[in-house]
């Protein structure tokens, strides 16, 4: 895609539409001449240079990458109109696009019926799911993996719910025995399962928890904010294929959260929440005296805790899905490249004398640490910190991140390491750009050299 060409087409298309409503004189208070704008824009772009190269495959740090050009064009084109998807009178076209895009997400997860909408983030999406859970099970708390996103503990506090962290196994997945102990107390109304933790990319055993939750009469919410689109690789052939059981079981969960602004190639500000039972919409009921007046159809604001929401986010997702749909042959090919890259890098690390694999990747997140002698947590922590800092400098920079692993987690995976501290930082790389597949060897060789120097 020629981004400059299509952005130019975008401004022309919106201007042609605007011209159909007749001419008017822009107010002089809004006028800014090009010379004045040019000076400020020069400073603006100079300041934007103070960023890491999220677009480049040598950036393998956090969950960051630019949106697809189609998403950029869709977002900016709709933004020139600036619709608000709270009510149909604020964005009729983009509200329809939102419904269609959300329906495709529901289909991707196997929902036959659904109620859902886009949100500004996975945090807000999880808040909405837990809000509905609270209304259905008042007075009962929420159980979630100890490695789940910190959102759940925070949102429980906001909602006045008790949070019950559940210990994880030696793969970072929710421990079923520990979960059953919590459920026996009768104090839990909802279990949150994570399909792709943000630290390790671990996938909780959804298929094994569902019957357990049913026995105890609790809801199941799946936080697939990071890993949700990997359901497209469930049962796929080749090394990128994932065990299908946990992913197929998501269709039986009561609610799901997924972030298109991660693996859905969208700009930030695009999360989504889905409920299997449309009847939960009754918990959102409210009245607005100055909206909801142009149509008797359900307005998206009537099933959302948020009010104003950018119609541009829906437009960007809808346009992207027309070109790269949430199917194995569409977005699935993008995720497959990152998954293959992670597995390939894990193989290289396992054969390395300078690096050690913390655990095998389940999705596209690789965790590892420098091999140090003597093998102590303090030595690993210091070496990881040096590799992180040194990697970002010099003529051939690479960008990774760190993850703090506690003493018990280390002992479960690497019992031979001397636990002379409460934990240690390890190195973490997120290979969510498909281009990573062509740069794994370079990243590995560079990290090996850095670890050797550390």
N, C-alpha and C positions, 0 to 999 in steps of 0.2 A: 504493500500500500504506500502510495505517495501521500504522506500526511499533510504536507503543505498544500498540495492540490485539493485534497478533500476538505481541509479547513476553509480554504477559499470558497469551495462550492457550498459549504455550510453557510457562510455569511451571505452569499448570493441567494440561496434558497430561502432563508429567513427574511431577507429584505424583500424578495418578491412576494412572499406571503404578507408581510407587513404593509406593502404598498396597496394591497387590495382594500384596505380600510380607509384610504384617502390620506392626503398630506396633512401635516401639522408642523408647527414651528417648535423645535426643541428649546427648552428654557435656557436662557443665557447663564444661569447659575451653575449649569452642568458642563459648560463648555471648557475644554482644555485644549490648547493648541499643541501641534505636533512637536515644536521645539521644546516646550516645557515638559511634555510627556517624555520625549526622548532622553532628556537629562536624567529624569527620575528613573526611567526604565533601565538606563545604563547602570545606575547604582543598584537597582533591584536585581538585575541578572548577575551582577558581580557578587552580591550577597548570596544568591542561590548557589554560587560555586562552592560555598561552604557546606558541602554535602558529600556523602560517600557515593561511589559509583554503583548505585543499586541496579542499574541496567546491565552491568558487565558481569560475565560469568566468573570473573575473579573475585567478585563480591559474593561470598557464601557465608554471610553472617546471620542477620536477622531475617524475619519473614517479610522481606521487602523486595519489590520489583516494580517497574513501571507498568501501567495498564496496557492492554493491547491497543494498537492504533484505532481499531474499530470502536473500542470503548471510549477513547479520547474524542473521536469525531462525534459519536452519539451523545456524549455528555455535554460537550461544548455547543453542539448545535441546539440541543434542547435548552441549554442554559441561556441562550440568547433570548428565549421566550421566558424562561425562569418559572415554569409551572410548579405548583405546590400540590403534591399528591395527597394532601389531607382530605380534600373534598373534591367531588367531580367538577364543581364549578371552578376549582383552582387548577385543574389539569386533566381534562377529559381524555386527551390522547395518551398522555403518559400513565394515567391510571389504568387504562386498558392494557397498555404495554406491561405494567407491573403485574396485573393479574395473569397475563399470558406467561410472563417469565417465571413467576412464582409457581404456576401450574407445571411448568417444565421441571422445576426443582422437585416438586412433589412426586412427579412421575419418576424422576431419577431415583428417588428413595423407595419407590414402590407403594406409595400411598394411593389407595383407590378413591378416598375422599379426603378433603383437606380444607382448612382455613388458614390463611397465612398472608404475610405481607413482608415487604422489605423494611429494614431498619437502618439506622445510621451506623450500627456496629454490632458485633457479636455480644458485647456487654449488654446493650439494650435488649437485644433479642433474648438473651438468657434471663434478663430481668423479667421480661414479659412471660416467658415460659414458667418461671418460678412464681410469678404473681398468680397465674392461673392455677398452678399446683396448690398454692396457699388457699385459694378460694375453694378448691375442691376438697382439701384436707386441712381445714383450720385447726390450729393448735399442734400440728405435727410437723416435724423438721425435715431436713434434706440431707441425704447421705451422698457423698461424692468421694472420688478417689483422692488420696492425699497428694497426688501429682496432678489433679485437675487444675484448671486455670483458677487463679486467685479470685476471679470474678465471682465464683459461686459463694465463697465465704463472705465477700463484700455485699453481694446482693441479698444474701440471707439476713445480714445485719440491717440492710435498708428495709427489708420486708418484715422484720421482726420475727424471723424464723431461726430455729436452732440449726447450726451447721454441724454435721457429723462427718469429719474426715475419716476415710477408711484406708488402712495401710495397703501398700502395693506389694506385688511379688517381685521376683528378681528380673522381671522384664518391664517393670514400671506399670503393670496392669492391676486393676482392682483385685484384691484378694477375696475370693468368694467366701471362704470361711469367716474372715473378719466381717464381711458384709452381713452374713447371716446372723452373726452375733449381735450386730447393731439392729437388724430388723426384728429380732426376737424381743427387743425391748418394747416394741409397739410405739415408739416415739417418732418413727419416720413415716412420712407420707409419700415421699418422692425419692427415687434413686436417680442420680445424674451419672450417666456413662459417657466417657470421652472416647471418641474415635479419632485419635490423633492428638495426644498431649503436646502442648507447645514446647515442652522441654526435650522430650525424647522421641516424640511421634508414636507413643505407645497406644495400642488399640484395646480398649476394655472388651471383655468377652460378652458382648450384647446377647448373643444366643443362649448363653448359660445363665445370665442374670434374669432374663425375662421370666422363665418359669418360677424362679425363686421369688421374684417380685410379685408374681400373681398369687403365689401361695400366701404371701403376707399382706395382700391387698394394697400394694403401693403402686404409684405411677412410675413410669420410666421415661425420663427425658434424656435424649442423646445430644450432647454437645459435640457437634461435628463442625464447629466453626473453622478449625484448621483442616481437618482431614476429610471432610464430607465428600468432596469430589472424587476421592479415591475409591468410592463405591463403584466407579466406572471401570475399575481394574479387578473387581471381584470375579474370581474364576477365570480370568484371562489367561491365554496361553503365553508362554515365554517367561523369562525371569521376572518381568514386572507384575505377573499375575499374583493376586492376593487370595488367601483362603476366603471362600465366599460366605462362610457361616455367619460371622458377626455382621457383615454388611447386609446380607439378605434379611437378617433379623430386624434391622432398623425399621422396616415397614410395619412392624408390630409395636413400635414404641409410641407413646402417647404424644410426644412432641419432639421436634428436631430444630436445631440451630445450625446454620451454615453461613459462612462468610464468602460471598462472591468476590470481595475485594482481596481475597488471598488467591486460591487456585482458580477462581472464576475470571481472572484477568481484568478485574475492574479497578477503577480508582477508589481510594479510601472513601468511606461513607456508604458502603453497600453490604449490610448484613441481611439476614432473613430468618424469620421464625415460622414454623409450620406446626399445626395441630392436626392430628388425625381425625378428631371429632369436631365438626363445624359448630356443634352446639355450645362449645366453650365461648363462642362469641358473645354470649349473654353476659359475661363478666365485664365486658367493655362498654356496656350500654351507658349512654350519656346523651345529653341534649346540647345543641349549640344553636343559639337564637339567630345567628347571622350566617351560618353555612348550611350545607345539606339541603339547599332549596331548589336546585335545578333538576333533580332527579329523585325518583322513588327507589332507585337501585341502591344497594349497599355502598356506602362511601368507605374508602379505606380508613379514614380517620375514625370510623365507628368500630373498627376492630384493631385499634392500635393505641398504646399508651402515649406515643408521641403524637404531636399535632403536626406542625409544619415539617414536611419531608421533601427533599429535592426530587421533583419529577425527572430531573436530568439523570439521576442514578438509575431509575427504571428504564429510561430511554437507552442509556449506555448498555445495560445488561440485555435488554431486548435485542438491540442491534447486534451485539456480540453473539448471542445465541442463534441468530439467523445464519451466522457464518461458521461458528464453532459451537455447535449445540452440545448440551450436557449428555452426550452419548459416548460409548466406547470408541467410536470412529471419529468423534469430534474432539471435545476436551480430553477424552481419555488418552489420545495420542500425546498430548502435551504432558499429562501427568506421568505417562509411561516412561518418557525420556528422563524425568527427574528421578523416578524410582530406579531405573536401570543405572543411572549415574551413582546413586547412593550405594547400591549393591556392589558396583564395580569398585568404588572407593573403599568400601569395607573390606573387599578381598585384598586390595593393595595394602591396607593398613595391617591386616592379619599376617601378611608376609613381610612386614617391615621390622627392622631392628630399632628404628628411631621412634616409632609411634605404636601405641597399643589401642585396640578398639575397646571402648567402654561397654557397648553392647551392639549386637547386630541391628541395623535399621529395619523398622517395620514399614516405614513410608519413605520419605525423602530427606530425613534428618539423620546426619551421621555424628556420632559422639565418640571422642577419642582423647588420648592424652599422651604427652611425651614420655618415653621410657627413660626413667631416671634410676641412678644407683647412688645410694641405697634406695629401694622402692618404698618411699614413705609418702603419706598424704601431704606433708608440708613441702616435700620436694616436688611433687606433681603440681601442687598449687602454684608454687613460684615459677616453675617451668612453663606452665600454661599461660600465666600472666605475661611472661617475657615473649612467648611466641605470638600472643595476641598483639602486643605493642609493636614488636619488631616487624610483624607481617605487614603492617600498614605503612611502613616507611621504606625508603630505598627505591631503586629504579624499577623494581618488579613487584609492586605491592599486591598482597592478597588480604582479604578481609574475612575474618571468621568471628565467632562470638564465644563466650564462655558460659558454662552452666555449673552452678554449685551442686555437688553431690555430697550428701551427708555420709558420715562414717558407716552407718548400717547399710546404706545402699552400695557403697564401695565393697564392703565385706561380702555382700551377697553375690557380687559379680567377680571380685578379685580378692579372694581371701588371703592371698600371699602378700598383699601390700600392708606395710606396718601402719596401723591407725594411730599416729602420733598427734592427731588433731581431730576436731569435730567433723571435718569434711575437707573437701578440696575442690578448686575450680578445675573443670575439664574443658576441652575444646569442643565446639559444636558448630556444625555447618549445615545450613539449610539449602538444599539443591532444588529449589522450586522453579528455577528458570530452565527450560528444556535445553538451552545452549550449554548447560553444565555438563551434559553428556560428552561433549567434545573437548572439555577442559579438565576432566577429572585427573588425568595423568599429570598435567601441569600443576594443578593445585596440590596433588599429593607430593610431587617432587619438591615443590617449594616449601611445603610444611615439614617434609623430612629434613631439609637443610636447616630450617629454622629450629626444629627440635634438636638437631645435632649440636647446634650452637648453644642452645639453652642448657 
